[in-house]
Amino acid sequence: MALQGLHSRDVCIHQDKRIHLTVVYFGKEGLSKVKSILESVTSESNFHNYTMVSLNEEFNRGRGLNVGARAWDKGEVLMFFCDVDIYFSAEFLNSCRLNAEPGKKVFYPVVFSLYNPAIVYANQDGPPPVEQQLVHKKDSGFWRDFGFGMTCQYRSDFLTVGGFDMEVKGWGGEDVHLYRKYLHGDLMVIRTPVPGLFHLWHEKRCVDELTPEQYRMCIQSKAMNEASHSHLGMLVFREEIETHLRKQAYRTDSEAVG
């Protein structure tokens, strides 16, 4: 995700310049590297608007976001919950600000999720640079209308609604619970696709520790993230296609001999 990190630095520090970064890191492994990255950003870009929170405990996404939201102690603030595999533009940040309003609106943008570039660009020498993969085509990705992880909402609204459900363990579920709390509340939920927000493909692993329901959700997500329906169909029926091609080649050779 090095390229994504450089991109985010350019958008947030050089283009937008109205961002405070809060990083909540779980565990000790890799912690020193994250700290050194933040320190290098500070020295190279003179960027001091960040908070680093270290939790020496097992990873829990909802817990991390709850802690990150409460780490801010300077009054009202608009929060954008963003995973490390998200590619966003400066235009999106403006959409974030326009579609959220304290006590009135929370914003749940629909992310465009990119498929596995190894499958999408299988007929080429290799996948093009990430910037050239950011296109809204049915074979390159899909609108993740079932995902609720990326959201823009004010801290006061997040705290009032109770934040994330801490009973949800591991992968999946906590985002939907928060979204539903807003749906059943008094605030307006803005839900719409946005052009400047992409989920970059990465291999998804479904670990054994998940509950059966979480594991099923993980496998479904893994299948949907891999490729379009037609591309997956070509992979599933690969042997049938190759058999057909062999028969066609045999017929052509037979006719040539005859």
Buried (B, 14 or more C-beta within 10 A) or exposed (E): BEEBEEBBBEBBBEBBEEBBBBBBBBEEEEBEEEBEEBEEBEEEEEBEEEBBBBBEEEEBBBBBBBBBBEEBEEEEBBBBBBEEBBBBBBBBBEBBBEBBBBEEBBBBBBBBBBBBBEBBBBEEEEBEEBEEBBEEEEBBBBBBEEBBBBBBBBBEBBEBBEBBBEEBBBBBBBBBBBBEBBEEEEBBBBBEEBEBBBBBBEEBEBEEEBEEEBBEBBEEBEEBBBBBEEBBEBEEEEEEEEEEEEEEEEEEEEEEEE
